[in-house]
Amino acid sequence: MICNALIGLVMFVNYHNDPAALVPPGATTAEVRALPGLPGSGTVDAFAFINGLALVIVDGNAYWQNPSTCAWIFYENIYDPSFYQYTFYMVNDQWYHRYNTGVSLPISTEFSEDFESGATVGDLLPPNASRFTWIVLLSPLAPNVPAYNALGACLRAGTCDFLDNRLDFVSTVVHSGQKSLRFYAVPPSPESLTSKSLLDRGLVIFRKGDDAWYSGWYYAEGDLPFTLLDFETSGINGRPGFRITLRNGALGAELKWLDKPTYLQDPGSMVTFPSGQWVNVRVHVLFSEDEFGKVEIWQDGVRVLSQQGRTLPTADSVIDYLQVGITATPRETVLYVDDIHLSATPKFSAIIRKSLPHR
């Protein structure tokens, strides 16, 4: 539908002079990109239907479409597209992350951690950033970003103790070696709705068209968390991204962005995620902001989910954070994590091991 006097005249070259077209129900991102009359530069970096209304992200700005007039109405600025050009750059085939301080650090698609060395949070957050780069303990006693950042800073320095949520090296429940990491989260406050106990790895890089392969071993003691792995981008307000979920007791996924598309197992063949034993979770994500993205999930070597769809917030966004642990939970949760691996290729072995006795 063309929403002005030039009904039936569709020109696909000059977006500024063409009449605006109504986004049809069920349109794909590719179809929306071909419509005339798009706002701004006309280059759509993301698209979604929210409450029945079409929304596009163009030049870092969000626009709603008026379904009666087809006009695109500015809603808000979401992010600065130049952030990615400034922040991420390559020298001699090596990617770097440039921080606001002017310091640049090398970044990679490769990361492994077996939690065998260390005894404190400070050991997990070394100055050279060779392991993790931050800790997030969102809880009733650390209910917002300033509070949990201050807590993380003093824990890293060894000048304070945990408040309620915590993480600890343990030797009683391990998948391999002598240690694993125990994440603990109390129930959230009514204001926050979620509780977190996680580690950030902030020196990774995945872009549109990239594959991410992840493997980790998890042991839930009692109730399950809602999410146990997040891929996030720091360039957009709220750090949206793709996360691995546990809905209705089974592994799935969600793009934490706009309409939050979900990827769930078929209810007729759903494989439940057990408590009280070690479980290998293997994930493959093909990052794309449109319908050509993909997610695959294996549980103990058995593929339980394979679906296509949106897996990246915007076409130009960069996944630069990996979050591991209790990345969100609505209830008291205990989760052990061991032997995690991240790569751009499926080079690590997904060893099937159904359970390990509680030692």
QUITAHU-V966848 format. One record per helix or strand. SS is the DSSP state (helix for helix, strand for strand). FROM is the first residue (numbers start at 1). TO is the last residue. Records with the same first field share a line. If there is no record, write none. Layout:
SS=FROM-TO ; FROM-TO
//
This chain:
strand=2-2 ; 21-21 ; 44-50 ; 53-58 ; 61-65 ; 72-77 ; 79-79 ; 88-91 ; 94-98 ; 104-106 ; 108-108 ; 111-113 ; 134-136 ; 139-139 ; 142-142 ; 166-170 ; 180-185 ; 195-201 ; 204-204 ; 206-206 ; 211-220 ; 227-232 ; 236-236 ; 241-247 ; 250-256 ; 262-263 ; 272-272 ; 278-286 ; 294-299 ; 302-308 ; 319-319 ; 321-329 ; 333-343
helix=29-33 ; 82-87 ; 121-124 ; 145-157 ; 267-269
//
